[in-house]
Amino acid sequence: MGEKWITKITRVEPNRLTLRGYALDELIGAVPFPSAAFLAVMGRLPVEAEARLFDALLTSSVDHGVTPPSTQVARTMASTGVPLVQAAAGGIATISDYHGGAIENAMRAFSGVPGDAGEIVESAKAAVKAARASKRVLFGFGHRYHNKDPRTQRLLSLARELGFHGRYCAYALALAEALSEDVGHKMPLNVDGAIAAILCELGFPPEVGNLVFALARLPGLIAHVHEERTAFKPMRKIVVEDCEYGGPVGKTAIPGDG
């Protein structure tokens, strides 16, 4: 007999499901979904302040219009007639370093924050200098559209109100300031960076950072694929005038032609 597969997440027995030690039927109606998600990932129920902050964090990334890659892919797939769950999954699959994936990278960068608050500013300046010297991207700063992202401002304000604006948030803001000084123009902490700092404050491991973004964005993708399927004709067209060939021309298929 092989070694048993041990899991600490959910126990399944006849007529009983237990999530992280809690009877699932007792959680139903008593614990909001964000808190249940927190429990599943972190292994404990959040205290009230943590629950409010995690809920706000998810809300901040629920959607960002039709321009993000995840939305474009999801809507294009929906327009082909595939099941909507596949279309939404296609959108989730686009999450990477440059779309949503900045959260995990930023969390890893923020994990090096010094314990002494007095060292945070100097540490941030050194981190920016090192990143620039090695041509390494610092994720979580700047935005295509916003130079003062209202989501970032609200999340940080709420974190401060709830007692979770600690050394990670301070370090993230110090990095934004140091980076702005270094490049000579504003490089504000964006919503990905704010989420990363707050997840660090809440004790989440960096490995799940991008998955938290995926959880937050899924409702928006559900709305988009449903709208695409019900409000638009199948096979969304790409305007020919918007496409231009940039490859070689004049080649021949004659054998022996160099």
N, C-alpha and C positions, 0 to 999 in steps of 0.2 A: 504494500500500500504506500502510495506516494506521500510526500510531506503535505500537511494541511495548508490551505490558503488562508492566512490570518488577516483579517481586516478589523480595524478599530472604528469603522464608520457606522455601518448599519447591521443590526442583527435581525434576521428573518426567521420567524417561527410560525407554526400554524396559528392563524388568527391574531398574530401580534407582530408589529414592526417597531423596532427600537432604534432611534437615531441618536448616536453619541450618548446613549444611556437614557434618553427620554422616550417615552411611549409616543409614537407619531400621532396617534389619535388624540392624545391630550394636547399636543402642540397645535393641531388644527383648530383654527378659530381663536386661539389664545396667543399665538406668536405670528407677527406679520412675516411675509415672505422674505424680506431682506434679513430679518433676524434669524430665520430658519437657514438661509444661505450662509450667514455668518457662523452659525452653529455647525453646519456641515463641514465648512472649510477649517474653522479654527478650533473645533472640538469643545466649544463652550458657548453658552448664550451670552450675548452682549449685555452690558449694563445699559441703562436708559440713555446715557450720553453717547455711548458707542453706537447704539442702535440708531439714534437720530443722525449721527454723522455718517454712518455707512449708508443709510437710506438716502441722504442728501448726495453722497458721492455717486451712487448709482443713477439718481435722477439727473445729475449734471451731464451725463454722457448718453442719455437715452436716444438722442438724434442730433444730426447736424446737417439736415437738408439732403439734397440729391447729389452733391458734388463729391463726397468721400468715396474712395474706391469700394468700400464694402457695400454702399448703397447702389452704386453704378452696376457692380457685378450682380448683386441680388436682383435688381430690377431687370437687367438684361436677361438673366436666366429665367425670371418669371415670365418675361414676354415670349419665351420660346415654348411655353406650355409645360415645363417640368413641374412636378409637385412643389408646392410652395415651401415645404420644409427643406427641399433640396436647394431652392433658390436662396433661402435665408442662410442655410449652411454654407453656400458658396460665398455669401457676403462675409460671414464669420471667418472663412478661410483666408481672406485677404489681410487679416490683422497681422502686422509684421513690424519691423523696426520703424518704418515711416508712417504707419497708420495704426494708432492704438498701442502698438508695441513699445512706444517710448516709455510707458509706465514701468515695465520690468527693468529696462535699462537704467532709468532714472532711480529706481529703488536701489539698484546695486550701487550706483554712484553715491546716493545719500547714506548708504550703510557705513560709509567711512567717516561720518561726521564725528568730530572729537567730542569727548564727554564734557570738557570744560567749555562753558558758554563763551568765555573770553577768547578762545582760540578759533571760534567759528569763522569770523571774517577773514583772518589770515589764512586759515585752512582753505577757504573758498577761493581766495586769490591764487594760492598755490595750485589748487586743482585746475583752475582755468588756465593758468600758465602751462601746466604739464599737458593738458589736453591740446592746447594750441601748438605746442612744440612737437607733439606726436601726431598732429593733424587728426585727432580723435574727436568725434562728435559728442557734445554734451546734450543728452536728450532731455526734453521737458521744458524747452525755452523757445520763445518766438512762436508766431502763428501766421498762416497764410492770409488771414483776414483781420484778425484782432491784434491791436497793439496794447489793448487793456481788456483782457478777456473778463467779461462780467461773471462768468462761472467761477473763475479763479478767485476773484475778489470775494464772492459770496461764500465759497468753501472755506477760505482762510479765516473769514470773519466768524463763521459758524464754529470752526475748530477752536478759535480763541474763546468764543463764548462758552463752549462746552468743556474747556480745559484740556484741549489736545493740540494746542499750538506750542509744541515743544521744540527740542533741538533740531528735529528733522525739518520742520517748517522754517525755522530760523536759518538753517543751512541752505535750504532751497532758495530762499529769498536772497541770502548773501551771495550765492552762486549767480543768480540773475543780475545782481548789482555788479559783481566783478566781471561777468561776461559782457555786460553792456559797456562798461568802462574800457574793456580790452578791445572790442570791435568798433567802438566809436559811435554806436547807435543803440537804441532801446532794444533789449532782448528780454522781454518780461517772462516771468514764470507762466507757462500756459496751463491749461486745465489738466493735461497729462501729468505735468510736473507737480501740480497741486495734489492730484489724486495720489501720485507716488509718495509724496511726503506724508500725506494723511494716512495712507495704508501702513507706512513705516511706523507712524505714531500709534496706530492700532495694533501693531505687532504682526502684521501679515508678512509671510516670506516673499521675497522678490519673485520666486518661480510662479506665483499665481497672479501676479500683477496684470498681465495681459488677459488672463481669463476673467478677471473682475471686469475689465473693460468689455469683453465679449458678452458677459452677463448683462451689463448695463445697456449695451447697444442693441441687443436682440429684440426688445419690444419695438424699437424704431424700425428695424428691418422687417418685422412682421407687418407693420403698417404699410411700409413701402411696397413689399411684394404683393400685398392684397390690393393696394391701390393700382399697381401696375396691371394686375390680372383683371380687375373689374372696371377700370376706367379708361384703359387704352387698348388699341388693337394689338394683336399678336405680332411678334417679330419686330421689335423696335428697330427703326432704320437709322443707319449712320449716314449723315449728309455727305454725299460724294465730294462736294466742294470743300469740306473740312479735312479731307484726306489727301495726302500728296506722296507720290512714290519717290524714294530717295536712293534707290539701289542702282546697280549697273544697267546699262542699255546696250543694244547692238551685238549681243553675244550670238554665236552660231553653234548649232549642234552637230556640225560636220566633223566626223572622226579625224583625229590627227591635227585639227586646227589648234594652235597654241593659245 
